[in-house]
Amino acid sequence: MAFYDDLLKGYGPSLAVGIGVALVAPVILPAVASIFRPLVKGAVRGGLTLADSIKEFTASTGEQMSDLYAEAKAEHYGKTK
């Protein structure tokens, strides 16, 4: 019996908390999930909106840079000939 006393010495409160969490978790988790689900969903939607905005910005910027390059190239080779 002394072996078990020494084995569990200092772990009593931690063990009790662990068992308590295991018993209460099935009741608490669905309630917490129902609260945080809309928040997480909103964050994901915001991230998707931001990603779309970045894609549009980079496409527009790439197109403008391509146009500038074409104009500069045309001016350069048009004057040197």
C-alpha positions as CSV (number, residue, x, y, z in Angstrom):
1,M,0.0,0.0,0.0
2,A,2.9,2.3,0.7
3,F,3.9,1.9,-2.9
4,Y,0.6,3.3,-4.1
5,D,0.8,6.1,-1.6
6,D,4.2,7.1,-2.8
7,L,3.1,6.7,-6.4
8,L,0.2,9.1,-6.1
9,K,1.9,11.5,-3.7
10,G,1.6,15.0,-5.1
11,Y,-0.7,13.9,-7.9
12,G,-3.9,13.9,-6.0
13,P,-5.2,17.4,-7.0
14,S,-4.1,17.0,-10.6
15,L,-5.8,13.6,-10.8
16,A,-9.0,15.0,-9.3
17,V,-9.0,17.9,-11.8
18,G,-8.4,15.5,-14.7
19,I,-11.2,13.2,-13.7
20,G,-13.5,16.2,-13.2
21,V,-12.7,17.6,-16.6
22,A,-13.3,14.2,-18.2
23,L,-16.7,14.0,-16.5
24,V,-17.8,17.6,-17.3
25,A,-16.3,17.8,-20.9
26,P,-19.2,16.1,-22.7
27,V,-21.6,18.7,-21.2
28,I,-19.4,21.8,-21.7
29,L,-17.9,21.1,-25.1
30,P,-21.2,21.3,-27.1
31,A,-22.1,24.6,-25.4
32,V,-18.7,26.1,-26.1
33,A,-18.7,24.8,-29.7
34,S,-22.1,26.4,-30.3
35,I,-20.7,29.8,-29.1
36,F,-17.4,29.7,-30.9
37,R,-18.6,28.2,-34.2
38,P,-20.0,31.4,-35.5
39,L,-16.9,33.3,-34.5
40,V,-14.6,30.9,-36.2
41,K,-16.9,30.8,-39.3
42,G,-16.7,34.6,-39.5
43,A,-13.0,34.5,-39.2
44,V,-12.7,32.0,-42.0
45,R,-15.0,34.1,-44.2
46,G,-12.9,37.2,-43.4
47,G,-9.8,35.3,-44.4
48,L,-11.4,34.2,-47.7
49,T,-12.4,37.8,-48.4
50,L,-8.9,39.0,-47.7
51,A,-7.4,36.3,-49.9
52,D,-9.7,37.3,-52.8
53,S,-8.8,40.9,-52.4
54,I,-5.1,40.1,-52.5
55,K,-5.6,38.0,-55.6
56,E,-7.4,40.8,-57.4
57,F,-4.8,43.4,-56.3
58,T,-1.9,41.3,-57.5
59,A,-3.6,40.5,-60.8
60,S,-4.4,44.2,-61.4
61,T,-0.8,45.2,-60.4
62,G,0.7,42.6,-62.7
63,E,-1.5,43.8,-65.6
64,Q,-0.4,47.4,-65.0
65,M,3.3,46.4,-64.8
66,S,2.9,44.4,-68.0
67,D,1.3,47.4,-69.7
68,L,4.1,49.8,-68.5
69,Y,6.7,47.3,-69.7
70,A,5.1,47.1,-73.2
71,E,4.8,50.9,-73.4
72,A,8.4,51.4,-72.4
73,K,9.7,48.7,-74.7
74,A,7.7,50.2,-77.6
75,E,9.1,53.7,-76.9
76,H,12.6,52.5,-76.5
77,Y,12.7,50.4,-79.7
78,G,10.6,52.9,-81.6
79,K,13.1,55.7,-81.0
80,T,16.3,53.7,-81.6
81,K,15.4,52.5,-85.0
